[in-house]
Amino acid sequence: MDKFEDLQAFVAVVEAGSFTAAAERLGSAKSAVSRRVSALEERLGVQLLRRTTRVLNLTETGQSFYDHSARILADLDEAEAAVQHEHGELRGTLRVALPLSFGVRHMCKPIATFTKLHPKLHFDLDLNDRRIDLIEEGMDLALRIGHLKDSSLIARRLFDARTVTAASPHYVKTHGAPQTPEDLVDHDCLVYSNLADPDRWSWKDEKGKERVVKVNTVLRASSGDFLANAAAHGLGIVIQPTFLAAEAIRRGNLVPILTDYEWPVTPAFAVYPPTRHLSYRVRAFIDFLVERFSGTPQWDRDCETLNARQS
């Protein structure tokens, strides 16, 4: 048992990047993790890690030993999961990172359904709009909306997030509705500050060519929910994914504008790092999400229905 726990500690330190992060991941004390790694090095008679005050680096021997050790732990996890799968049971904990607004609005029901199918499986969720390091924070997978910049992640596409421009009925009545995207320079616009260039909104013209307008920004915010509420209170025009705006549009708090133009479509993915073994429970949950979000999402169907009524 000591050998196995020493192996677990060593792999956790390498993947988490520090003894502190590894201890949190294992639910153990930092000193206990450090002792296990030291005991492992003493038993093997080699140095596996170069320790400095700032970083940990694998020695050449340490890299080779890590590759073997990670594979052993992955095989063990797979063997346990295979037995559970044969008996129709998924056990353990799924650690999943979710975008905050999408997670709150659209992931409760899928997770509840999946939990009912697999009552011995538990979820540990991190709802946050920041891009976390999945390995360092010990996450099994993440749902990410946007084009993936980190090509090392393994991704499976879940759905396409369509975009809508909208304003409150009061704003449209008071200021009028823009007739073209270029008219946005003369309107109050609310922008999502987490974008690379939030003040520039893009669309495609009738020839499929991408066009960009620098909007008149009156408010920036890092929360899509706040922007939707601000727009509903008449502060200006917002551009948002339909999964955020659909509810306010359905209630009549927002009305779509510039509907004749093609606004950006952003892919959504389930992602996991290649160094993390895809267990049966992770694979089963990803398969479940792919099926759950197949076809046209409900939020897009709501927007299409409302647009048809307004036409």
C-alpha positions, 0 to 999 in steps of 0.5 A, a space after each residue: 500500500 505504501 508503494 501505491 500511495 508513494 506513486 500517487 503522491 509523486 504523480 500528483 506532484 508532477 501533474 499539479 506542479 507543486 507539493 501544495 497543489 498536490 496535497 489539495 488534490 489528494 486531500 492530504 497534508 503538504 508535509 505528508 506528500 513531501 515525505 512520500 515523494 522523498 521515501 520513493 526517491 530513497 527507495 529507488 536510490 535516484 533523484 526524481 525531482 529537482 526542487 527550487 524555491 519556485 518550481 519543480 522540474 523532473 530529472 531525466 530519470 524522473 520523467 521516465 518514471 513518471 511516464 510509467 507511473 502515470 500509465 500504471 495509475 491510469 490502467 488501475 483506474 480503467 480496470 476499476 471503471 471497467 468492472 463498474 461499467 460491466 455492472 452498470 455502475 459509475 462511481 467516484 467523483 467527476 471534477 468539472 469546470 464550467 463557465 459561470 453563466 452557462 453552468 448556472 443556466 443550463 447545466 443543473 438539469 443535465 447534471 441532475 439527470 446524469 446523477 439520477 442515472 448514476 447515483 453512486 457518482 458525485 460531482 465537484 464543480 468549479 463555476 468560473 469564467 477564468 481559464 483554469 489549468 485542468 491538470 494543475 487544479 485536478 479537473 477531469 474535464 471542462 466545458 469551454 465556449 470559444 475557439 480553443 487556443 490551447 492545442 494540447 487539449 483534447 476536445 469534443 464539440 458539443 454545440 455551436 453558440 449563436 449570437 444575437 444583438 438585442 436591446 430593451 423595448 424602451 431603448 428601441 422606442 426612445 433611440 430607434 433601432 439601428 438598421 445596419 451594424 455600422 449604425 452602432 457607432 451612434 448607439 449606446 453599446 454594452 460590451 463583454 470585457 473578457 473578449 480580446 477586443 471587446 469594442 469591435 463587433 464582427 458580422 458577415 455581410 451578404 457575400 460572407 465576408 467578415 466585417 467589423 465595427 468599432 461600437 460606441 461603448 458606454 459600459 463594460 462588464 465581465 459578466 454576461 448576466 449583468 450585461 443582459 440585465 443592464 440591456 433589459 433596463 434600457 442602458 444600451 444594445 448588447 451582443 450576447 450568446 443566445 443561451 444568455 439572451 433567450 430568456 430575456 427575449 422570451 419574457 419581452 425584456 429584450 428584443 432582437 435587432 439587426 436580425 438580417 445580419 449573420 453574427 458570430 457563431 462560437 463552438 462549445 467543447 468538452 475538453 480534457 488534457 491528454 495527460 489525464 486518462 479518460 476514464 469510463 465515467 468521464 467518457 460516459 458524461 461527455 457522451 451524455 452531453 453530446 447527446 443532450 445538446 445534439 440538434 438545435 438547443 432549446 434557447 435557439 429554438 425559442 429565439 427562432 420562434 420569437 423572430 418568426 412571430 415578429 416577422 
